[in-house]
Amino acid sequence: MRTITLIFTLLTANIMFAQNSSGFYMLKAQTLDGNEFDFSILKGKKVMIVNTASKCGYTPQYKDLEELHKKYGSGNFVILGFPSNDFMNQEPLDNEEIKEFCSRNYGVTFQMMSKVSVTGKNMDPVYQWLTDKKLNGVMDSNVKWNFQKYLIDKNGKLFNTFASSVKPFSESIVNWINGTQ
């Protein structure tokens, strides 16, 4: 009986893990233009998700994110920016103003989403998935500041998260994109 219970528990855990790790492709978000963005189109691609803000000390990372997008984005790598005002009101702009700010100041062409909450009771479902091990199957985490980066592998599995201070062209991120990590 113990063996059967153990086998059942392991099978249940494996099924739950498989569902959680592929749950990334069931997510949806709104773009800055108000269009629905279905994450299922990201299957087979590596994805970086980063929460952004226009009035933060890390705001110049937009430039590096855009360069990273231009260098690796034509293949199987995608950057999704999620503006958020959760940290010291450093994203006071509305979606249209964010779009103009990003374009005018940094020439952003990677996909930017509508402004969302990345912490607290109003946390966006994408960030719920990113930060909750029960949903992503890998780890719990907290979004600690603007420009925190989450990496999702080509199978929709959370790979890692990097603090705001880790630059987009860090060795760890570039090696991951290139498949050497």
C-alpha positions, 0 to 999 in steps of 0.5 A: 500500500505504501508503494502505491501511495508513493507512486501515486504521489510522484505521478501527481507531482509530475503531472502538476509540474508539467501543467505548471511549467507549460502554464506560461503559454496560457498567459495573456497580457495587453500591449501598450496599444491595448491589443491582446498578447497571447503568450502561446505565440512564444512557444519555442522562444526564450523570453526575458520579462522585465518590469520597467519605469520611466523615472528610475535610476535603472531607466537607462537600461532601456537602451541596453534592452533595446540593443539586446533585442536588436542583437538577439531578437530576430531569432528565438529571443523575445523581450517583454517590458511591463511598466509598473508604478509599484516602486516609489511612483517611478512610472507615473505616465499612462500607456500612451505617454510610456510608449512615446517616452520609450520611443523618443528616448530609447528607440524601444522596438521590443514588445511593451505591455500595458502598465500593471502592478507587479506586487501586492494584491493587484499583481498582474497574472503574469507576475503571479506566475513568475513569482509563485512556485505553485504556478511556475513549478520552479521557484518563489520570488519577489519583485524587489525593484524596477528592471528586475529580469525573469528568464523563461526558457524555450519550453515555457519554464522559468529559468532564473530571475536577476536583480535590477542591478544585473545589466541586460548584457551581463555574461549570465544573461548573454550565455543563457540566450546563446545556450551556453548556460 
